[in-house]
Amino acid sequence: MALFGNAHSIDPAQATQEYARLLGQGEQVQAAYLLIRDTILFTDRRLILVDKQGITGKKTEYHSIPYRSITHFAVETAGTFDLDAELKIWISGTPTPVQKTFTKGVDIYEVQAILTQFVAR
């Protein structure tokens, strides 16, 4: 599941308000990134992938990934000719990783550090 586009971070308080219906009692958004129409939320409990579908984006799929189910992950930095950075996440019981693509506007090392903070607990 690769997403392409102009990724940038969004304010966690704004993301908490916008996605409040997805959050459990007391769950807090720690970091959030917008990739064109899709969103990645790092909460204190899980990773939430918001996948807008179709032309209008009205149909939305929400992937909830508990950090404990992430077996490993990798980041690939942007290069000279390949300007996008990638985050790959392997989930227990799934051979193919979830892939997210970020443009130079996002510090992929910051994304990796946030994920490390939660997965390494």
WOSULNOR-V629100 format. One record per residue. N is the residue number from 0. RES is the residue in one letter. SS is DSSP state (H for helix, E for strand, L for the rest). PSI is psi in whole degrees, 0 to 359 (none if undefined). Layout:
n->(N;N)
res->(RES;RES)
ss->(SS;SS)
psi->(PSI;PSI)
This chain:
n->(0;1;2;3;4;5;6;7;8;9;10;11;12;13;14;15;16;17;18;19;20;21;22;23;24;25;26;27;28;29;30;31;32;33;34;35;36;37;38;39;40;41;42;43;44;45;46;47;48;49;50;51;52;53;54;55;56;57;58;59;60;61;62;63;64;65;66;67;68;69;70;71;72;73;74;75;76;77;78;79;80;81;82;83;84;85;86;87;88;89;90;91;92;93;94;95;96;97;98;99;100;101;102;103;104;105;106;107;108;109;110;111;112;113;114;115;116;117;118;119;120)
res->(M;A;L;F;G;N;A;H;S;I;D;P;A;Q;A;T;Q;E;Y;A;R;L;L;G;Q;G;E;Q;V;Q;A;A;Y;L;L;I;R;D;T;I;L;F;T;D;R;R;L;I;L;V;D;K;Q;G;I;T;G;K;K;T;E;Y;H;S;I;P;Y;R;S;I;T;H;F;A;V;E;T;A;G;T;F;D;L;D;A;E;L;K;I;W;I;S;G;T;P;T;P;V;Q;K;T;F;T;K;G;V;D;I;Y;E;V;Q;A;I;L;T;Q;F;V;A;R)
ss->(L;L;L;L;L;L;E;E;E;E;L;H;H;H;H;H;H;H;L;H;H;H;L;L;L;L;L;L;E;E;E;E;E;E;E;L;L;E;E;E;E;E;E;L;L;E;E;E;E;E;E;E;E;L;L;L;L;L;E;E;E;E;E;E;E;E;H;H;H;E;E;E;E;E;E;E;L;L;L;L;L;L;L;L;E;E;E;E;E;E;E;L;L;L;L;L;L;E;E;E;E;E;L;L;L;L;L;H;H;H;H;H;H;H;H;H;H;H;H;L;L)
psi->(88;139;136;149;190;92;144;157;152;157;127;325;320;317;321;317;315;324;27;325;339;342;143;169;124;356;137;137;124;327;153;146;139;129;93;267;339;159;146;124;128;109;178;355;330;173;129;125;120;113;102;135;159;175;318;338;12;327;128;136;135;119;124;117;106;138;328;341;356;117;322;168;163;150;145;120;162;150;192;315;330;102;356;145;153;148;127;133;124;131;140;129;2;118;334;132;155;131;135;134;133;143;178;344;345;135;104;333;326;316;315;319;321;314;319;317;320;323;326;7;none)
